[in-house]
Amino acid sequence: MNLSDDLQDWDRIILSPLRFTIMSLINQADAVGFADIRRAAQTTPQTLSKQVTILENAGYINVSKIARGRRILTEISATDEGRRAFKRQIDILKHIADAR
């Protein structure tokens, strides 16, 4: 793989800084709560919701609503496609960083 191939495979959906953070967090667990991601990313609910929708529409994540008592919690998990896309993007970044 060369730099041209890397740039051809570059995933612009994942590489937004906030979407990259979301994918990084959910790739470390089966599912992560919306509020936990919001705190970790230090963003507003509105901004996070917009980025989650983009990732969901791309098929990279699943969003589930879970009733806990009187509260409805939102959990986010990576799809198999999302995990593959995130790993592929990490591999591209490593390849570019190691290029001489």
Biopython code that builds the backbone (N, CA, C, O; Angstrom):
import numpy as np
from Bio.PDB.StructureBuilder import StructureBuilder

atoms = [
    (1, "MET", "N", (0.846, -1.177, 0.000)),
    (1, "MET", "CA", (0.000, 0.000, 0.000)),
    (1, "MET", "C", (0.892, 1.241, 0.000)),
    (1, "MET", "O", (1.867, 1.312, 0.748)),
    (2, "ASN", "N", (0.553, 2.213, -0.839)),
    (2, "ASN", "CA", (1.327, 3.449, -0.882)),
    (2, "ASN", "C", (0.453, 4.625, -0.440)),
    (2, "ASN", "O", (-0.735, 4.458, -0.163)),
    (3, "LEU", "N", (1.048, 5.794, -0.379)),
    (3, "LEU", "CA", (0.330, 6.969, 0.104)),
    (3, "LEU", "C", (-0.910, 7.259, -0.737)),
    (3, "LEU", "O", (-1.947, 7.651, -0.201)),
    (4, "SER", "N", (-0.810, 7.071, -2.029)),
    (4, "SER", "CA", (-1.958, 7.302, -2.905)),
    (4, "SER", "C", (-3.111, 6.368, -2.544)),
    (4, "SER", "O", (-4.266, 6.792, -2.491)),
    (5, "ASP", "N", (-2.794, 5.092, -2.296)),
    (5, "ASP", "CA", (-3.822, 4.132, -1.878)),
    (5, "ASP", "C", (-4.428, 4.545, -0.542)),
    (5, "ASP", "O", (-5.644, 4.491, -0.357)),
    (6, "ASP", "N", (-3.560, 4.962, 0.396)),
    (6, "ASP", "CA", (-4.034, 5.397, 1.711)),
    (6, "ASP", "C", (-5.035, 6.539, 1.576)),
    (6, "ASP", "O", (-6.096, 6.524, 2.200)),
    (7, "LEU", "N", (-4.692, 7.517, 0.765)),
    (7, "LEU", "CA", (-5.571, 8.671, 0.606)),
    (7, "LEU", "C", (-6.868, 8.293, -0.102)),
    (7, "LEU", "O", (-7.918, 8.880, 0.154)),
    (8, "GLN", "N", (-6.787, 7.312, -0.991)),
    (8, "GLN", "CA", (-7.980, 6.822, -1.687)),
    (8, "GLN", "C", (-8.944, 6.152, -0.710)),
    (8, "GLN", "O", (-10.161, 6.263, -0.857)),
    (9, "ASP", "N", (-8.392, 5.451, 0.294)),
    (9, "ASP", "CA", (-9.201, 4.727, 1.273)),
    (9, "ASP", "C", (-9.574, 5.573, 2.492)),
    (9, "ASP", "O", (-10.267, 5.095, 3.390)),
    (10, "TRP", "N", (-9.122, 6.809, 2.526)),
    (10, "TRP", "CA", (-9.355, 7.711, 3.660)),
    (10, "TRP", "C", (-10.857, 7.820, 3.939)),
    (10, "TRP", "O", (-11.637, 8.105, 3.031)),
    (11, "ASP", "N", (-11.258, 7.595, 5.182)),
    (11, "ASP", "CA", (-12.671, 7.632, 5.566)),
    (11, "ASP", "C", (-12.993, 8.987, 6.189)),
    (11, "ASP", "O", (-12.686, 9.231, 7.356)),
    (12, "ARG", "N", (-13.605, 9.850, 5.416)),
    (12, "ARG", "CA", (-13.893, 11.198, 5.896)),
    (12, "ARG", "C", (-14.992, 11.215, 6.961)),
    (12, "ARG", "O", (-15.080, 12.158, 7.747)),
    (13, "ILE", "N", (-15.815, 10.193, 6.988)),
    (13, "ILE", "CA", (-16.854, 10.130, 8.020)),
    (13, "ILE", "C", (-16.216, 9.920, 9.387)),
    (13, "ILE", "O", (-16.532, 10.639, 10.336)),
    (14, "ILE", "N", (-15.334, 8.956, 9.494)),
    (14, "ILE", "CA", (-14.716, 8.644, 10.787)),
    (14, "ILE", "C", (-13.737, 9.722, 11.217)),
    (14, "ILE", "O", (-13.593, 9.970, 12.414)),
    (15, "LEU", "N", (-13.068, 10.362, 10.286)),
    (15, "LEU", "CA", (-11.969, 11.231, 10.696)),
    (15, "LEU", "C", (-12.343, 12.625, 11.173)),
    (15, "LEU", "O", (-11.455, 13.420, 11.481)),
    (16, "SER", "N", (-13.601, 12.938, 11.242)),
    (16, "SER", "CA", (-13.988, 14.147, 11.970)),
    (16, "SER", "C", (-13.523, 13.925, 13.411)),
    (16, "SER", "O", (-13.745, 12.840, 13.950)),
    (17, "PRO", "N", (-12.893, 14.899, 14.049)),
    (17, "PRO", "CA", (-12.369, 14.671, 15.409)),
    (17, "PRO", "C", (-13.403, 14.122, 16.393)),
    (17, "PRO", "O", (-13.089, 13.225, 17.175)),
    (18, "LEU", "N", (-14.615, 14.641, 16.368)),
    (18, "LEU", "CA", (-15.625, 14.155, 17.309)),
    (18, "LEU", "C", (-16.095, 12.751, 16.941)),
    (18, "LEU", "O", (-16.276, 11.914, 17.824)),
    (19, "ARG", "N", (-16.296, 12.482, 15.662)),
    (19, "ARG", "CA", (-16.721, 11.137, 15.260)),
    (19, "ARG", "C", (-15.611, 10.124, 15.513)),
    (19, "ARG", "O", (-15.895, 8.981, 15.873)),
    (20, "PHE", "N", (-14.358, 10.515, 15.333)),
    (20, "PHE", "CA", (-13.232, 9.633, 15.645)),
    (20, "PHE", "C", (-13.236, 9.306, 17.140)),
    (20, "PHE", "O", (-13.002, 8.160, 17.525)),
    (21, "THR", "N", (-13.499, 10.305, 17.978)),
    (21, "THR", "CA", (-13.572, 10.091, 19.424)),
    (21, "THR", "C", (-14.704, 9.135, 19.770)),
    (21, "THR", "O", (-14.519, 8.229, 20.583)),
    (22, "ILE", "N", (-15.862, 9.323, 19.169)),
    (22, "ILE", "CA", (-17.004, 8.434, 19.415)),
    (22, "ILE", "C", (-16.630, 7.005, 19.048)),
    (22, "ILE", "O", (-16.850, 6.084, 19.835)),
    (23, "MET", "N", (-16.067, 6.812, 17.858)),
    (23, "MET", "CA", (-15.697, 5.466, 17.418)),
    (23, "MET", "C", (-14.634, 4.865, 18.324)),
    (23, "MET", "O", (-14.675, 3.670, 18.615)),
    (24, "SER", "N", (-13.703, 5.661, 18.764)),
    (24, "SER", "CA", (-12.659, 5.180, 19.664)),
    (24, "SER", "C", (-13.263, 4.693, 20.976)),
    (24, "SER", "O", (-12.894, 3.628, 21.470)),
    (25, "LEU", "N", (-14.174, 5.453, 21.535)),
    (25, "LEU", "CA", (-14.801, 5.076, 22.808)),
    (25, "LEU", "C", (-15.640, 3.812, 22.677)),
    (25, "LEU", "O", (-15.561, 2.930, 23.533)),
    (26, "ILE", "N", (-16.435, 3.710, 21.629)),
    (26, "ILE", "CA", (-17.317, 2.547, 21.526)),
    (26, "ILE", "C", (-16.583, 1.303, 21.040)),
    (26, "ILE", "O", (-17.098, 0.196, 21.193)),
    (27, "ASN", "N", (-15.408, 1.452, 20.465)),
    (27, "ASN", "CA", (-14.628, 0.280, 20.074)),
    (27, "ASN", "C", (-13.922, -0.355, 21.265)),
    (27, "ASN", "O", (-13.363, -1.444, 21.143)),
    (28, "GLN", "N", (-13.942, 0.310, 22.407)),
    (28, "GLN", "CA", (-13.325, -0.225, 23.616)),
    (28, "GLN", "C", (-14.330, -0.963, 24.494)),
    (28, "GLN", "O", (-13.945, -1.536, 25.513)),
    (29, "ALA", "N", (-15.603, -0.963, 24.125)),
    (29, "ALA", "CA", (-16.646, -1.586, 24.934)),
    (29, "ALA", "C", (-17.748, -2.108, 24.019)),
    (29, "ALA", "O", (-17.798, -1.776, 22.834)),
    (30, "ASP", "N", (-18.627, -2.927, 24.585)),
    (30, "ASP", "CA", (-19.757, -3.418, 23.797)),
    (30, "ASP", "C", (-20.725, -2.286, 23.465)),
    (30, "ASP", "O", (-21.208, -2.174, 22.338)),
    (31, "ALA", "N", (-20.998, -1.452, 24.463)),
    (31, "ALA", "CA", (-21.894, -0.306, 24.278)),
    (31, "ALA", "C", (-21.500, 0.768, 25.281)),
    (31, "ALA", "O", (-21.024, 0.474, 26.378)),
    (32, "VAL", "N", (-21.707, 2.011, 24.886)),
    (32, "VAL", "CA", (-21.369, 3.148, 25.749)),
    (32, "VAL", "C", (-22.574, 4.077, 25.780)),
    (32, "VAL", "O", (-23.207, 4.323, 24.753)),
    (33, "GLY", "N", (-22.880, 4.586, 26.952)),
    (33, "GLY", "CA", (-24.006, 5.494, 27.105)),
    (33, "GLY", "C", (-23.747, 6.840, 26.444)),
    (33, "GLY", "O", (-22.619, 7.332, 26.413)),
    (34, "PHE", "N", (-24.811, 7.419, 25.920)),
    (34, "PHE", "CA", (-24.729, 8.733, 25.278)),
    (34, "PHE", "C", (-24.122, 9.757, 26.234)),
    (34, "PHE", "O", (-23.246, 10.530, 25.848)),
    (35, "ALA", "N", (-24.588, 9.761, 27.479)),
    (35, "ALA", "CA", (-24.090, 10.734, 28.467)),
    (35, "ALA", "C", (-22.607, 10.526, 28.748)),
    (35, "ALA", "O", (-21.869, 11.491, 28.943)),
    (36, "ASP", "N", (-22.167, 9.264, 28.770)),
    (36, "ASP", "CA", (-20.743, 8.981, 29.003)),
    (36, "ASP", "C", (-19.886, 9.499, 27.850)),
    (36, "ASP", "O", (-18.816, 10.067, 28.066)),
    (37, "ILE", "N", (-20.364, 9.299, 26.636)),
    (37, "ILE", "CA", (-19.632, 9.809, 25.467)),
    (37, "ILE", "C", (-19.606, 11.333, 25.491)),
    (37, "ILE", "O", (-18.576, 11.947, 25.214)),
    (38, "ARG", "N", (-20.745, 11.940, 25.825)),
    (38, "ARG", "CA", (-20.816, 13.403, 25.872)),
    (38, "ARG", "C", (-19.813, 13.967, 26.870)),
    (38, "ARG", "O", (-19.124, 14.946, 26.583)),
    (39, "ARG", "N", (-19.734, 13.339, 28.051)),
    (39, "ARG", "CA", (-18.773, 13.811, 29.059)),
    (39, "ARG", "C", (-17.338, 13.621, 28.584)),
    (39, "ARG", "O", (-16.514, 14.528, 28.710)),
    (40, "ALA", "N", (-17.038, 12.451, 28.042)),
    (40, "ALA", "CA", (-15.668, 12.165, 27.588)),
    (40, "ALA", "C", (-15.254, 13.102, 26.453)),
    (40, "ALA", "O", (-14.110, 13.554, 26.399)),
    (41, "ALA", "N", (-16.183, 13.386, 25.557)),
    (41, "ALA", "CA", (-15.883, 14.238, 24.399)),
    (41, "ALA", "C", (-16.025, 15.724, 24.723)),
    (41, "ALA", "O", (-15.641, 16.578, 23.925)),
    (42, "GLN", "N", (-16.568, 16.021, 25.872)),
    (42, "GLN", "CA", (-16.772, 17.411, 26.306)),
    (42, "GLN", "C", (-17.500, 18.225, 25.241)),
    (42, "GLN", "O", (-17.018, 19.258, 24.775)),
    (43, "THR", "N", (-18.673, 17.724, 24.876)),
    (43, "THR", "CA", (-19.470, 18.398, 23.857)),
    (43, "THR", "C", (-20.906, 18.533, 24.332)),
    (43, "THR", "O", (-21.277, 17.988, 25.372)),
    (44, "THR", "N", (-21.703, 19.251, 23.581)),
    (44, "THR", "CA", (-23.105, 19.437, 23.940)),
    (44, "THR", "C", (-23.930, 18.252, 23.439)),
    (44, "THR", "O", (-23.525, 17.569, 22.498)),
    (45, "PRO", "N", (-25.086, 18.006, 24.062)),
    (45, "PRO", "CA", (-25.953, 16.933, 23.569)),
    (45, "PRO", "C", (-26.351, 17.134, 22.106)),
    (45, "PRO", "O", (-26.429, 16.168, 21.348)),
    (46, "GLN", "N", (-26.602, 18.374, 21.710)),
    (46, "GLN", "CA", (-27.025, 18.651, 20.334)),
    (46, "GLN", "C", (-25.922, 18.308, 19.331)),
    (46, "GLN", "O", (-26.180, 17.688, 18.299)),
    (47, "THR", "N", (-24.704, 18.712, 19.642)),
    (47, "THR", "CA", (-23.581, 18.431, 18.745)),
    (47, "THR", "C", (-23.327, 16.932, 18.668)),
    (47, "THR", "O", (-23.117, 16.391, 17.582)),
    (48, "LEU", "N", (-23.347, 16.262, 19.813)),
    (48, "LEU", "CA", (-23.117, 14.817, 19.825)),
    (48, "LEU", "C", (-24.213, 14.098, 19.053)),
    (48, "LEU", "O", (-23.928, 13.180, 18.284)),
    (49, "SER", "N", (-25.449, 14.501, 19.248)),
    (49, "SER", "CA", (-26.571, 13.869, 18.554)),
    (49, "SER", "C", (-26.401, 13.952, 17.039)),
    (49, "SER", "O", (-26.661, 12.978, 16.333)),
    (50, "LYS", "N", (-25.975, 15.090, 16.545)),
    (50, "LYS", "CA", (-25.762, 15.264, 15.098)),
    (50, "LYS", "C", (-24.683, 14.306, 14.593)),
    (50, "LYS", "O", (-24.850, 13.689, 13.541)),
    (51, "GLN", "N", (-23.587, 14.177, 15.328)),
    (51, "GLN", "CA", (-22.488, 13.307, 14.907)),
    (51, "GLN", "C", (-22.878, 11.830, 15.002)),
    (51, "GLN", "O", (-22.486, 11.023, 14.160)),
    (52, "VAL", "N", (-23.648, 11.485, 16.025)),
    (52, "VAL", "CA", (-24.141, 10.111, 16.174)),
    (52, "VAL", "C", (-25.042, 9.760, 14.990)),
    (52, "VAL", "O", (-24.964, 8.651, 14.460)),
    (53, "THR", "N", (-25.883, 10.680, 14.581)),
    (53, "THR", "CA", (-26.769, 10.442, 13.437)),
    (53, "THR", "C", (-25.965, 10.189, 12.165)),
    (53, "THR", "O", (-26.316, 9.310, 11.378)),
    (54, "ILE", "N", (-24.906, 10.940, 11.958)),
    (54, "ILE", "CA", (-24.053, 10.736, 10.778)),
    (54, "ILE", "C", (-23.446, 9.335, 10.799)),
    (54, "ILE", "O", (-23.452, 8.640, 9.783)),
    (55, "LEU", "N", (-22.920, 8.918, 11.956)),
    (55, "LEU", "CA", (-22.321, 7.580, 12.067)),
    (55, "LEU", "C", (-23.373, 6.485, 11.906)),
    (55, "LEU", "O", (-23.109, 5.450, 11.294)),
    (56, "GLU", "N", (-24.556, 6.712, 12.453)),
    (56, "GLU", "CA", (-25.638, 5.728, 12.332)),
    (56, "GLU", "C", (-26.081, 5.599, 10.876)),
    (56, "GLU", "O", (-26.286, 4.488, 10.388)),
    (57, "ASN", "N", (-26.228, 6.714, 10.186)),
    (57, "ASN", "CA", (-26.629, 6.686, 8.769)),
    (57, "ASN", "C", (-25.576, 6.012, 7.894)),
    (57, "ASN", "O", (-25.906, 5.439, 6.855)),
    (58, "ALA", "N", (-24.314, 6.079, 8.308)),
    (58, "ALA", "CA", (-23.235, 5.419, 7.570)),
    (58, "ALA", "C", (-23.188, 3.919, 7.860)),
    (58, "ALA", "O", (-22.452, 3.183, 7.202)),
    (59, "GLY", "N", (-23.966, 3.466, 8.838)),
    (59, "GLY", "CA", (-23.974, 2.048, 9.194)),
    (59, "GLY", "C", (-22.856, 1.659, 10.143)),
    (59, "GLY", "O", (-22.577, 0.472, 10.313)),
    (60, "TYR", "N", (-22.210, 2.640, 10.767)),
    (60, "TYR", "CA", (-21.069, 2.374, 11.642)),
    (60, "TYR", "C", (-21.458, 2.124, 13.090)),
    (60, "TYR", "O", (-20.691, 1.515, 13.836)),
    (61, "ILE", "N", (-22.644, 2.585, 13.503)),
    (61, "ILE", "CA", (-23.074, 2.392, 14.887)),
    (61, "ILE", "C", (-24.548, 2.018, 14.948)),
    (61, "ILE", "O", (-25.310, 2.246, 14.008)),
    (62, "ASN", "N", (-24.926, 1.435, 16.088)),
    (62, "ASN", "CA", (-26.323, 1.199, 16.429)),
    (62, "ASN", "C", (-26.650, 2.055, 17.639)),
    (62, "ASN", "O", (-25.827, 2.206, 18.542)),
    (63, "VAL", "N", (-27.845, 2.610, 17.655)),
    (63, "VAL", "CA", (-28.312, 3.409, 18.786)),
    (63, "VAL", "C", (-29.515, 2.689, 19.377)),
    (63, "VAL", "O", (-30.480, 2.390, 18.675)),
    (64, "SER", "N", (-29.446, 2.412, 20.682)),
    (64, "SER", "CA", (-30.521, 1.704, 21.374)),
    (64, "SER", "C", (-31.042, 2.548, 22.525)),
    (64, "SER", "O", (-30.274, 3.216, 23.216)),
    (65, "LYS", "N", (-32.338, 2.512, 22.723)),
    (65, "LYS", "CA", (-32.978, 3.180, 23.862)),
    (65, "LYS", "C", (-33.340, 2.095, 24.873)),
    (65, "LYS", "O", (-33.975, 1.099, 24.526)),
    (66, "ILE", "N", (-32.929, 2.296, 26.131)),
    (66, "ILE", "CA", (-33.149, 1.304, 27.183)),
    (66, "ILE", "C", (-33.859, 1.977, 28.350)),
    (66, "ILE", "O", (-33.420, 3.016, 28.843)),
    (67, "ALA", "N", (-34.963, 1.371, 28.787)),
    (67, "ALA", "CA", (-35.702, 1.906, 29.932)),
    (67, "ALA", "C", (-35.029, 1.447, 31.220)),
    (67, "ALA", "O", (-34.815, 0.254, 31.437)),
    (68, "ARG", "N", (-34.706, 2.407, 32.057)),
    (68, "ARG", "CA", (-34.162, 2.126, 33.391)),
    (68, "ARG", "C", (-35.015, 2.901, 34.382)),
    (68, "ARG", "O", (-34.818, 4.099, 34.587)),
    (69, "GLY", "N", (-35.957, 2.210, 34.988)),
    (69, "GLY", "CA", (-36.888, 2.910, 35.867)),
    (69, "GLY", "C", (-37.695, 3.899, 35.056)),
    (69, "GLY", "O", (-38.328, 3.536, 34.065)),
    (70, "ARG", "N", (-37.671, 5.140, 35.477)),
    (70, "ARG", "CA", (-38.415, 6.191, 34.769)),
    (70, "ARG", "C", (-37.584, 6.872, 33.691)),
    (70, "ARG", "O", (-38.076, 7.740, 32.971)),
    (71, "ARG", "N", (-36.352, 6.482, 33.589)),
    (71, "ARG", "CA", (-35.448, 7.131, 32.624)),
    (71, "ARG", "C", (-35.258, 6.269, 31.383)),
    (71, "ARG", "O", (-35.308, 5.040, 31.446)),
    (72, "ILE", "N", (-35.047, 6.919, 30.288)),
    (72, "ILE", "CA", (-34.696, 6.242, 29.040)),
    (72, "ILE", "C", (-33.231, 6.573, 28.763)),
    (72, "ILE", "O", (-32.869, 7.739, 28.607)),
    (73, "LEU", "N", (-32.401, 5.545, 28.705)),
    (73, "LEU", "CA", (-30.980, 5.739, 28.428)),
    (73, "LEU", "C", (-30.700, 5.403, 26.971)),
    (73, "LEU", "O", (-31.294, 4.485, 26.405)),
    (74, "THR", "N", (-29.802, 6.146, 26.384)),
    (74, "THR", "CA", (-29.374, 5.893, 25.009)),
    (74, "THR", "C", (-28.005, 5.244, 25.053)),
    (74, "THR", "O", (-27.059, 5.793, 25.618)),
    (75, "GLU", "N", (-27.912, 4.062, 24.446)),
    (75, "GLU", "CA", (-26.624, 3.370, 24.355)),
    (75, "GLU", "C", (-26.207, 3.268, 22.897)),
    (75, "GLU", "O", (-27.028, 3.077, 22.000)),
    (76, "ILE", "N", (-24.921, 3.402, 22.695)),
    (76, "ILE", "CA", (-24.366, 3.391, 21.343)),
    (76, "ILE", "C", (-23.344, 2.273, 21.250)),
    (76, "ILE", "O", (-22.489, 2.125, 22.123)),
    (77, "SER", "N", (-23.438, 1.492, 20.193)),
    (77, "SER", "CA", (-22.484, 0.401, 19.977)),
    (77, "SER", "C", (-22.038, 0.407, 18.523)),
    (77, "SER", "O", (-22.744, 0.895, 17.641)),
    (78, "ALA", "N", (-20.862, -0.140, 18.293)),
    (78, "ALA", "CA", (-20.325, -0.211, 16.930)),
    (78, "ALA", "C", (-20.901, -1.423, 16.213)),
    (78, "ALA", "O", (-21.068, -2.488, 16.808)),
    (79, "THR", "N", (-21.198, -1.255, 14.949)),
    (79, "THR", "CA", (-21.571, -2.392, 14.113)),
    (79, "THR", "C", (-20.279, -3.087, 13.665)),
    (79, "THR", "O", (-19.188, -2.541, 13.827)),
    (80, "ASP", "N", (-20.409, -4.277, 13.110)),
    (80, "ASP", "CA", (-19.222, -4.953, 12.570)),
    (80, "ASP", "C", (-18.580, -4.089, 11.484)),
    (80, "ASP", "O", (-17.357, -3.972, 11.411)),
    (81, "GLU", "N", (-19.417, -3.492, 10.650)),
    (81, "GLU", "CA", (-18.900, -2.607, 9.594)),
    (81, "GLU", "C", (-18.162, -1.410, 10.200)),
    (81, "GLU", "O", (-17.113, -1.005, 9.700)),
    (82, "GLY", "N", (-18.711, -0.854, 11.267)),
    (82, "GLY", "CA", (-18.080, 0.275, 11.939)),
    (82, "GLY", "C", (-16.739, -0.092, 12.553)),
    (82, "GLY", "O", (-15.782, 0.678, 12.474)),
    (83, "ARG", "N", (-16.672, -1.278, 13.168)),
    (83, "ARG", "CA", (-15.397, -1.738, 13.748)),
    (83, "ARG", "C", (-14.345, -1.934, 12.656)),
    (83, "ARG", "O", (-13.183, -1.563, 12.825)),
    (84, "ARG", "N", (-14.767, -2.523, 11.532)),
    (84, "ARG", "CA", (-13.826, -2.721, 10.416)),
    (84, "ARG", "C", (-13.352, -1.379, 9.859)),
    (84, "ARG", "O", (-12.163, -1.201, 9.592)),
    (85, "ALA", "N", (-14.272, -0.447, 9.684)),
    (85, "ALA", "CA", (-13.914, 0.870, 9.138)),
    (85, "ALA", "C", (-12.970, 1.606, 10.080)),
    (85, "ALA", "O", (-12.024, 2.251, 9.629)),
    (86, "PHE", "N", (-13.220, 1.516, 11.379)),
    (86, "PHE", "CA", (-12.357, 2.192, 12.348)),
    (86, "PHE", "C", (-10.966, 1.573, 12.342)),
    (86, "PHE", "O", (-9.966, 2.291, 12.354)),
    (87, "LYS", "N", (-10.896, 0.239, 12.323)),
    (87, "LYS", "CA", (-9.590, -0.441, 12.287)),
    (87, "LYS", "C", (-8.845, -0.079, 11.009)),
    (87, "LYS", "O", (-7.643, 0.184, 11.040)),
    (88, "ARG", "N", (-9.560, -0.066, 9.883)),
    (88, "ARG", "CA", (-8.938, 0.282, 8.600)),
    (88, "ARG", "C", (-8.370, 1.708, 8.658)),
    (88, "ARG", "O", (-7.279, 1.966, 8.149)),
    (89, "GLN", "N", (-9.110, 2.624, 9.277)),
    (89, "GLN", "CA", (-8.631, 4.005, 9.365)),
    (89, "GLN", "C", (-7.405, 4.095, 10.271)),
    (89, "GLN", "O", (-6.470, 4.837, 9.969)),
    (90, "ILE", "N", (-7.397, 3.357, 11.370)),
    (90, "ILE", "CA", (-6.225, 3.326, 12.261)),
    (90, "ILE", "C", (-5.019, 2.785, 11.493)),
    (90, "ILE", "O", (-3.919, 3.330, 11.591)),
    (91, "ASP", "N", (-5.232, 1.711, 10.728)),
    (91, "ASP", "CA", (-4.136, 1.133, 9.939)),
    (91, "ASP", "C", (-3.590, 2.143, 8.928)),
    (91, "ASP", "O", (-2.378, 2.239, 8.739)),
    (92, "ILE", "N", (-4.483, 2.896, 8.279)),
    (92, "ILE", "CA", (-4.047, 3.913, 7.318)),
    (92, "ILE", "C", (-3.228, 4.987, 8.021)),
    (92, "ILE", "O", (-2.174, 5.388, 7.527)),
    (93, "LEU", "N", (-3.702, 5.451, 9.163)),
    (93, "LEU", "CA", (-2.974, 6.483, 9.911)),
    (93, "LEU", "C", (-1.593, 5.988, 10.332)),
    (93, "LEU", "O", (-0.612, 6.727, 10.248)),
    (94, "LYS", "N", (-1.517, 4.732, 10.788)),
    (94, "LYS", "CA", (-0.218, 4.163, 11.173)),
    (94, "LYS", "C", (0.709, 4.088, 9.963)),
    (94, "LYS", "O", (1.889, 4.425, 10.055)),
    (95, "HIS", "N", (0.168, 3.643, 8.829)),
    (95, "HIS", "CA", (0.973, 3.513, 7.620)),
    (95, "HIS", "C", (1.516, 4.870, 7.181)),
    (95, "HIS", "O", (2.686, 4.989, 6.817)),
    (96, "ILE", "N", (0.671, 5.881, 7.216)),
    (96, "ILE", "CA", (1.114, 7.226, 6.837)),
    (96, "ILE", "C", (2.158, 7.739, 7.822)),
    (96, "ILE", "O", (3.162, 8.323, 7.414)),
    (97, "ALA", "N", (1.930, 7.525, 9.115)),
    (97, "ALA", "CA", (2.868, 8.005, 10.141)),
    (97, "ALA", "C", (4.225, 7.315, 10.034)),
    (97, "ALA", "O", (5.257, 7.914, 10.338)),
    (98, "ASP", "N", (4.219, 6.049, 9.599)),
    (98, "ASP", "CA", (5.467, 5.288, 9.498)),
    (98, "ASP", "C", (6.153, 5.432, 8.146)),
    (98, "ASP", "O", (7.266, 4.941, 7.960)),
    (99, "ALA", "N", (5.494, 6.105, 7.197)),
    (99, "ALA", "CA", (6.065, 6.234, 5.846)),
    (99, "ALA", "C", (7.366, 7.027, 5.889)),
    (99, "ALA", "O", (7.519, 7.985, 6.647)),
    (100, "ARG", "N", (8.275, 6.597, 5.062)),
    (100, "ARG", "CA", (9.579, 7.284, 4.993)),
    (100, "ARG", "C", (9.821, 7.753, 3.587)),
    (100, "ARG", "O", (10.858, 8.354, 3.307)),
]
sb = StructureBuilder()
sb.init_structure("model")
sb.init_model(0)
sb.init_chain("A")
sb.init_seg("    ")
for serial, (resi, resn, name, xyz) in enumerate(atoms, 1):
    if name == "N":
        sb.init_residue(resn, " ", resi, " ")
    sb.init_atom(name, np.array(xyz, "f"), 0.0, 1.0, " ", f" {name:<3s}", serial, name[0])
structure = sb.get_structure()
